[in-house]
Amino acid sequence: MTAIAGWENFYVIVGSSAGALIGLQFVVMTLISDLPGGRGAAQAGSAFSTPTIVHFSSVLLLSAMLNAPWLGVTGPSVSWGVLGLAGTIYVATVAWRMALQTLYRPELEDWLFHAVLPLVAYLTLAGSSFVASAHLHEALFAVAAAALLLLFSGIHNAWDAVTYHVFHKKPANEKPHA
C-alpha cells in the first residue's frame, strides 16, 4: 500500500528506538535490583516499571505491524485498533494498581505520564482504526502521534524510575555520584 509505504522510515526509526529502550530498561532494572525494595515493591513495580516495558513493546509491535506487506488498509487498521483497545484496558489496570500500591504516593506528573498520556495514545490508536478507511492519511498521522506519545512517555517513565532508585532508594551508607 502506497499510503503506508511512505511511513517505512518513520516506523523503522521508532521501532528500533523502542526495541533498544526495552533492552536498556532490562539492563537498568538488573543494575538496580540490589537496592532495597521495601514493603510493596512488587506491587509498585507492576504499577510503574512493567507498564514502561509494555508501552515500549506496543510501539515495537505497532512498528512491525505497519512495516508488514499489507495488501489493504483493513488488516493494519484492525491490528492497531485491537492494540489500542488492549492498551486502553491495560492503562485502566495500571491506574488501578497505581492507586492501590502503598510504596509511593503518585504525584500529578506520575498520573500524567503513567496513566493519562498512555490512555490518550491507546484511545487514539483505537479511534483512528475506525476512521482509517475513510481518512487514511489523517489516521496514519494519528497512529504516528500515538506511537511517539507512548515512546516519549516510556522514556520519561524510565528516566523517572532510574532517578527515583538512584536518589531515593540508595542504601544509607552509599552516596550518589555527582
Order of alpha helices (4+ residues) and beta strands (2+ residues): alpha-alpha-alpha-alpha-alpha-alpha-alpha-alpha
